[in-house]
Amino acid sequence: MYNTKTKTMKKTIYLFFVFVAFFLACTQNTKTSNNAINNDQTSERILFIVSNAHFYGDSERNTSNHFSEIVHAYDLFKKSGYDIDFVSPEGGSIPIGYINTSDSLQKKYIYDNDFMDDLEHTQKPNEIKAFDYKAVYYGGGGAAMFGVAENKEIQHIAMQVYEDQGGVISSICHGSAGIVNLQTKDGNYLVAGKKVNGFPDAFENMEADYYKTFPFSIQQKIIERGGDFQFSSEGWDDFMIADGRLITGQDPSAAASVAKKVIETLQRL
């Protein structure tokens, strides 16, 4: 009898431990599975395209990326839950200018160490994986006229986001220089047949030394490429245009509106 009870007890204990082990294994698998799901549900990303140019062409005249056009879009994207990376033709630091610290948002970001560190360490095009991004945003400023539009790697990234990812291409002011050479897989220019905006000739000082260094007129190049260039003759009045997944703004006053439209468009996709 004693042996029988002992065997029964040992069997019960054994089954208990088997059950516990099985339960723990299932729990661990569930945690692993949940972690995998969480890892897949990372924040969506937007790629800011900026320039390394410190000078207008080969001149000694300083130029830079437009700080306001960066931060007013950046702030809205971040508040909407998007992560942001910066890419430039050469990577590394970029010049920033047109800074107005009476603008509270600009003042906030000029003292944001993490943000400024991102501008100090932009990525090179070969470090970017286009499939990570839902949209690209071409920042403006005089620097945007140099180094970006002709960069084949950046062109390829932007069009992968647009065609392969079904994402958005956006630009602000002189940043529209970056979109004039973009071509679809069938060889057509992206702007062909689309309503497009950027900084217009009407507001350029074509007799000025800075303008004489420009490789092209944004307005004329877009028209040459078959785009329907539209602009506000008033200027600095928050003018922007959305033609499907191509969203363009005229000057710094439209940076936030371009970002809002990008967000709205992505939410509908």
C-alpha positions in Angstrom: 0.0 0.0 0.0 2.8 2.3 1.0 4.6 1.7 -2.3 1.4 2.3 -4.3 0.8 5.6 -2.5 4.4 6.7 -2.9 4.3 5.9 -6.7 1.0 7.8 -7.0 2.4 10.8 -5.2 5.6 10.8 -7.3 3.5 10.6 -10.5 1.3 13.5 -9.3 4.4 15.6 -8.5 5.9 14.7 -11.8 2.8 15.7 -13.7 2.6 18.9 -11.8 6.1 19.9 -12.7 5.4 18.9 -16.4 2.4 21.2 -16.3 4.3 24.1 -14.8 7.1 23.7 -17.3 4.6 23.6 -20.2 2.8 26.7 -18.8 6.1 28.7 -18.5 7.1 27.7 -22.0 3.8 28.9 -23.4 4.1 32.1 -21.4 7.6 32.7 -22.7 6.5 32.0 -26.3 3.6 34.4 -25.9 6.0 37.1 -24.6 8.4 36.5 -27.5 5.5 36.7 -30.0 4.2 39.9 -28.4 7.7 41.3 -28.5 8.0 40.5 -32.2 4.7 42.2 -32.8 5.8 45.3 -30.9 9.1 45.3 -32.9 7.2 45.2 -36.1 5.0 48.1 -35.0 7.8 50.7 -34.9 7.0 54.3 -35.6 6.7 55.3 -39.3 9.5 57.4 -40.6 9.9 60.5 -42.7 13.2 61.4 -44.4 14.3 65.0 -44.5 16.6 65.8 -47.5 19.0 68.7 -46.9 22.2 70.2 -48.4 25.8 70.4 -47.4 26.4 73.5 -49.4 28.0 76.3 -47.4 28.4 78.7 -50.4 26.4 79.8 -53.4 28.0 77.7 -56.1 31.7 78.4 -56.5 31.4 81.9 -54.9 32.5 82.9 -51.4 29.0 84.0 -50.6 27.6 82.0 -47.6 24.4 80.1 -47.9 22.6 77.6 -45.7 19.5 75.4 -45.1 16.5 77.3 -44.0 16.1 76.6 -40.3 12.4 77.6 -40.1 11.4 75.4 -43.0 13.0 72.5 -41.2 11.7 73.0 -37.7 8.1 73.9 -38.5 7.7 70.7 -40.5 9.8 68.6 -38.1 7.7 69.7 -35.1 4.4 68.7 -36.6 5.7 65.3 -37.9 7.1 64.5 -34.4 3.9 65.5 -32.7 2.0 63.2 -35.1 4.2 60.2 -34.0 6.7 60.1 -36.9 10.4 59.5 -36.5 12.6 61.6 -38.6 16.0 61.1 -40.2 18.2 63.5 -42.1 20.1 62.8 -45.3 22.5 65.0 -47.2 24.6 64.4 -50.3 27.8 64.1 -48.3 26.4 63.2 -44.8 27.7 64.9 -41.7 27.1 68.5 -40.7 25.0 70.9 -42.6 24.9 74.7 -42.5 21.7 76.3 -41.0 20.6 79.9 -41.3 17.7 82.3 -41.7 17.3 81.8 -37.9 14.8 84.0 -36.0 14.9 83.4 -32.3 11.9 85.6 -31.8 10.0 82.6 -33.2 9.4 80.5 -30.2 9.6 77.2 -32.1 12.9 78.1 -33.7 14.2 79.1 -30.3 13.1 75.8 -28.8 14.9 73.7 -31.4 18.1 75.8 -31.5 18.6 74.7 -27.9 17.4 71.1 -28.4 20.7 69.1 -28.2 19.3 65.9 -29.8 17.8 67.8 -32.7 21.0 69.8 -33.3 23.0 66.7 -33.1 20.9 65.2 -35.9 21.8 68.2 -38.0 25.4 67.7 -37.1 25.4 64.1 -38.1 23.1 63.7 -41.2 23.3 60.4 -42.9 24.9 59.7 -46.3 22.6 58.4 -49.1 24.2 55.0 -49.1 23.2 54.6 -45.4 19.5 55.1 -46.2 17.1 52.2 -46.8 14.2 53.7 -48.8 11.7 51.1 -47.5 12.0 52.5 -44.0 10.2 55.7 -45.0 6.7 56.8 -45.8 7.6 60.2 -47.1 10.5 62.5 -48.0 10.6 66.2 -47.3 13.0 68.5 -49.2 14.0 71.4 -47.1 14.8 74.8 -48.6 17.2 77.7 -48.3 19.8 78.8 -50.8 21.8 75.7 -50.0 19.0 73.5 -51.5 20.0 74.7 -55.0 23.4 73.0 -54.8 24.3 69.3 -54.5 20.8 67.8 -54.0 19.0 67.9 -57.4 21.8 66.2 -59.3 22.5 63.5 -56.7 21.5 60.2 -58.2 21.4 58.3 -55.0 19.0 60.8 -53.4 16.8 60.7 -56.6 16.7 56.9 -56.3 15.7 57.0 -52.6 12.9 59.5 -53.2 11.4 57.6 -56.2 11.6 54.3 -54.3 9.6 55.9 -51.5 7.1 57.3 -54.0 6.8 54.3 -56.4 7.7 51.2 -54.4 6.4 52.3 -51.0 3.4 54.3 -52.4 4.7 57.2 -50.2 4.7 61.0 -50.5 7.3 63.4 -51.9 7.1 66.9 -50.5 9.2 70.1 -50.7 9.3 73.6 -49.5 10.5 76.8 -51.2 14.0 76.3 -52.8 13.7 72.7 -51.8 11.6 72.2 -54.9 14.9 72.3 -56.8 15.4 68.8 -55.5 12.4 67.3 -57.3 13.0 68.7 -60.8 15.1 65.8 -62.0 13.0 63.0 -60.4 11.9 60.4 -63.0 9.4 57.6 -62.8 10.3 54.0 -63.8 8.8 54.7 -67.3 11.2 57.6 -67.8 8.7 60.5 -67.3 9.5 63.4 -65.0 7.6 63.2 -61.7 6.4 66.8 -62.1 5.0 66.2 -65.7 1.3 66.9 -65.8 1.1 67.8 -62.1 0.4 71.1 -60.3 3.7 72.0 -58.6 5.0 74.9 -56.5 8.3 76.2 -55.3 10.0 79.6 -54.9 8.9 81.5 -58.0 10.9 83.7 -60.3 8.7 86.7 -59.3 10.4 86.8 -55.9 14.0 86.1 -57.0 16.3 89.0 -57.6 17.7 87.8 -60.9 20.2 90.7 -61.1 21.8 89.7 -57.7 25.1 87.9 -57.4 23.5 85.1 -55.4 21.0 84.3 -58.2 23.6 84.3 -60.9 25.2 81.2 -59.1 22.0 79.2 -59.4 22.3 76.2 -61.8 18.7 76.8 -62.9 15.4 78.5 -62.2 13.1 76.3 -60.3 10.0 77.7 -62.0 11.4 77.4 -65.5 12.9 73.9 -65.0 9.5 72.6 -63.7 7.8 74.1 -66.7 10.4 72.5 -69.0 9.7 69.1 -67.3 6.0 69.4 -68.1 4.9 70.6 -64.7 2.0 73.1 -64.1 3.8 75.6 -62.0 1.4 77.6 -59.9 2.2 80.2 -57.3 0.8 83.1 -55.2 1.7 86.5 -56.5 1.2 87.8 -53.0 3.9 85.7 -51.4 4.5 84.7 -47.8 0.8 83.8 -47.5 1.0 80.1 -46.7 0.6 79.0 -50.3 1.0 75.3 -51.1 -0.3 72.7 -53.6 -1.1 69.0 -53.3 -1.4 67.0 -56.4 -1.9 63.4 -55.2 1.2 62.3 -53.4 3.3 65.3 -54.5 3.0 68.2 -52.1 4.9 71.5 -52.5 5.0 74.8 -50.7 6.1 78.3 -51.9 8.1 79.8 -49.1 8.8 79.5 -45.3 5.2 80.5 -44.4 3.9 77.2 -45.9 6.2 74.8 -44.2 3.7 73.8 -41.5 0.9 73.5 -44.1 3.0 71.2 -46.3 3.7 69.0 -43.2 0.0 68.9 -42.3 -0.9 67.9 -45.8 1.7 65.2 -45.9 0.3 63.8 -42.6 -3.3 63.9 -43.9 -2.3 62.2 -47.1 -0.4 59.4 -45.3 -3.4 58.8 -43.1 -5.5 58.2 -46.1 -3.1 55.7 -47.8 
